[in-house]
Amino acid sequence: MISMHNISKTYVIGGEPLTVLQSVCLTVERGDFLAVIGPSGSGKSTLMNIIGCLDMPDEGDYRLDDLDVTDCTDNELSVVRNKKIGFIFQQFNLLGKLSAIDNVALPLIYQGISPREARKRAVAALEKVGLSDRVRHRPNELSGGQQQRVAIARALITNPSLILADEPTGNLDSKSGREIMGMLHELHAAGNTIVLITHDERIAMEAQKRVYISDGILTQERGGDGI
Amino acid sequence: MSILQAIRMALVSILSSKMRSFLTMLGIIIGVISVTILVSIVQGTTASVSGSISDMGSTLLTCTITADDPPDLTLTDLTDLEGEGSVDLVAPMVSSTVTTIADDTTYSTTVQGTTPSYLDIEGISVADGRFFNEVDLEYENTVCVVGTDVAENLFSTRSCVGNYLEMSGKKFLIIGVLEYSGSDSSGSKDDCVIIPFTTAQKLLQETDITEFYASADSSDTVTTAQATLEKYLYILTADEDSYSVYSETEVLDTIASVTDTMALMLGGIASISLLVGGIGIMNIMLVSVSERTREIGIRKSIGAKRRNIMSQFLVEALTLSIIGGLIGLVLGKIGIIIASIVMNSEYELSIPVALAAMAFSMVIGIIFGLYPAFKAARLKPIDALRYE
């Protein structure tokens, strides 16, 4: 499903090269629920950006569903993100001017699906996350937990092969956080592949597998099978 | 993603900041208003000038002899020209400014000496009384026909037939008043006194005929008649630089080309404000791109391609310029109606001008939307998402 080999990434900040990822190797199988754990500045966000095809590694191979991502053009990456990856961000990243239904329908619109059909599917997706009564609300009229649920509905609407959650509970109170984690477990149980990026050990413990990242170097959990 | 979808997105974004959108459009609005009003007024003026000229009769030919030593040309010579090669009527003209006196009132006007044919050549008519005839001409009678302005200024009424007026110490009997033409163009006969040619020669001490009017049989034979007169004058003066024959059509063509140039020039000047409006759109679109960097990042992360982002911003710029153009057209139309009332003329918003102004503002929208749209589409999703 995900196969990363010797991935490296270096940024140049203020003239000084800064190696953020160093020969990272990572394999994720279909149906896995993997947590990537690391403190801030460890390179986990860069790793998540590369997994999510938002950024390109300087070196190494990355294959997603047998597709060599490092060979893709900008537009091909857009298609990959659209069809294969569902993002759940810490900041929710919903479009403030659009209602919940339009936010959820947007990935389908970019696929060229008719607005009518896209909205029909968006309503179904919002129902799944328990927001059928908030369809017309804008993000600023929703609570944090509700916004994250809209984001989950948006991530799921294209039936992606991979759900990429970046600190999904980071901006939520503990009750909403538990709800969202519960939802991720449900998705995992339903057969979805999930990669969870977090700094929080307790949340990571809920995942099936764990890997640690520190100073750009990935290490597997003692006795784990994450690599 | 369909174009309709893109327009919907653009409208959502434009409506979410109405004040800013309006200010952005203001440049285009003012540009379209000035283009439509200026061009319409020039076109309207052209139409009214050409209208009053063609009222004067498009068979009219004006002949002038400019030679320093004018050749001998008599009234009989002119009468002989009538009927030659499509020339219908010929009337000599001698004119001068003069002060007319009636009782204690004086009025400065133009005195014109001519023959009875002049009435038909110019296509004018006498409203009251009669025009002078061949007998008046032969006996050098001191009779005159006056325009309505002269009548009103001297006698405070248009019915002054039978009264006398005095010019250069001679008394003239008013035998007719010309029909009111109302035209303010230079060809107006409202402000003149017309007397028999022979009488005028004496009054103005002018023996040579250096100017005469002729008419062609019909408007189709004006060129033939013009050629006949030119040939005659060439034989007479033996110098092609010492005479000229103008037809009304020539004058019309000249006026048309002058006003066309003027319309183009004014339209061009007004177009500059459209251009400035376009720069305003580009400015705001650029601000909008950096303000919405995060939105672009989110859209890209969920699968927007470059062209999706590009078309979103381009359609937004285009929508702004189209809405601005439409508002400008509506306000321009209102402005033209107001100008018509204020300036007491009939101005019309011509469809080609409206379409051209609209098309121009759309082109401006595309040109000045292109760079911001390109800039937005090129943003990397990761940089855009990180942007706060």
Interface residues (C-beta under 8 A of the other chain):
Chain A: N49 G52 L54 D55 D74 N75 S78 V79 R81 N82 K83 F87 N93 L94 L95 K97 L98 L106 P107 I109 Y110 Q111 G112 P115 R154 T158
Chain B: M1 Q5 V12 S13 S16 R294 E295 G297 I298 R299 K300 S301 I302 G303 A304 K305 R306 R307 N308 K380 P381 I382 L385
